[in-house]
Amino acid sequence: MSQDTNAAPKTELLHPTADDFAEFDGETRRLLKATVDWFEERGKTRLLQDYVDKVFYQDFLDFAAREKLFATFLTPAADGAGNAEKRWDTARVAKLSEILGFYGLNYWYPWQVTVLGLGPVWQSANADPRKRAADLLDGGAVAAFGLSEQAHGADIYSSDMVLTPLEGGGYKASGPKYYIGNGNCARIVSVFGRVQGRDGLDQYVFFLADSEHPNYKVIKNVVPSQMYVAEFALDEYPVSEDDILHVGADAFSAALNTVNIGKFNLCFGGIGLSTHAFYESITHAHNRILYGNPVTKFDHVRREFVDAYARLLAMKLFSERAVDYFRTANAEDRRYLLFNPVTKMKATTEAEKVLALLADVMSAKAFEAESYTTAARIDVAGLPKLEGTVAVNLALILKFMPAYLHDAQDLPVPGVQLQPGDDEFLFRQGPASGLGKVRFHDWRKPFADNAGIPNVAAFTQRAEALATLVASERDAIKNAGLDLQLSIGELFTLVVYGGLILEQAKLRGTDSVLIDQIFEFLNRDFSTYAVDLLGKREATATQRQWAKDVISEPVFNSERFDEIWNRIEALSGAYEMRA
């Protein structure tokens, strides 16, 4: 199926029962619709009751197995045994992540950790475990990413999973793992450990394990949830050479590169979750009468809805645009390595803000067992924490700041990448190093193209001011403590976020009214982070004065606000999940 790579789909919010997913090929559309139909036939009552009762989602895993959903979407073409429908296509992976998030993070989660568990497998040069994983996946198995440990978290420099070499070859693996999604049932478990007697990078190893093996001990679920986040231990688990995925520096890089592939889906889970809650919230508020008027007659309620709507669509614009950079990546073009932590940090924290605004509007309704927003409000807090913390990702984002702001290159800017294709580069990213060498196209161009939009023009002035500060205070920022650096990182992230929003808005045909509303809150947020910098004990006099200079109000426009509100009001009753 040929695709127009010059235009993005015109829809704004996901509407699962009305969308036909026409941007995708026939089998992808069938599987996306089958997924929607499964949830809708199941209904909201069952969905939320299982959430309250913490019922393990085996029925969803059974559905995915019957449809070969995970196998079709998560098997690279090279491992698909000639099945033309199997490929790793980031565009459709993202869309399924959004749909699953729409119906609940408890259903997005087993998909997400299967993505992670497969990362080290598809990066491996060892044909035997790749074939075994492909066959298991085709049979309906799920995967797990056995990296984290209770004592070390995701610190891959440390591991208590120890492989002891055996005479004649092979190993016995013993040790604990913790926070491992699907660890109770995964037939494909990529386990990270170290070989006894080796030092440095040479000690690290990734190998394949199976939760059904008798030496694989599931200890407990560590969270009070439908999700099964396992603590498990291996007790002299036999590991042959046919189980080894990576050794040495390759194992270390495979762990980090898997995060690049898999944690990108956090943003789409949050987008789907927030979208469903938005539909529920506007329908509830617009039909609830207080003091003789619908709740939506109150000014503060309208303000909260407009802010939530603008933030939600900004998340979607940024994240969908980032897909294009993933799909066009190669060894010389690794811009995705910046956009990935921005999605993990910024888009997920924006989902928290959206849910907080909606919960405020819903009030007591956002605590009821029959409300989807109740579950969404609770679960959204986990998204920014599923990959380290916000601070971990901000520290990573800062590594790209000098090149992004001050060393623009004449690089191609990709069009929309919705055509069917196998994103095989993601499994040969190479060593997880050299981030400071990644180069970017000119960030100023999309801002210049939208200079006629008042809030974009105001934001551009602030972005230029930040670039000047970073240049003049380069050494002071570099030598500062992490607390101050994180404030600078939040400001820089807004520039990256705004740039990709504008790129996608052009491709999507997003109107200037919505763009202006999005940049109104981005200007407010810029001032908020500048106030934070002003309050840092370690800030220099120059940095404090800079912060004072950039703190200002956004450009308000009542007609624009009313236009956005009218769009939101029209969403009342637009989607309600089948009871």
Disulfide bonds with the S-S distance in Angstrom:
none
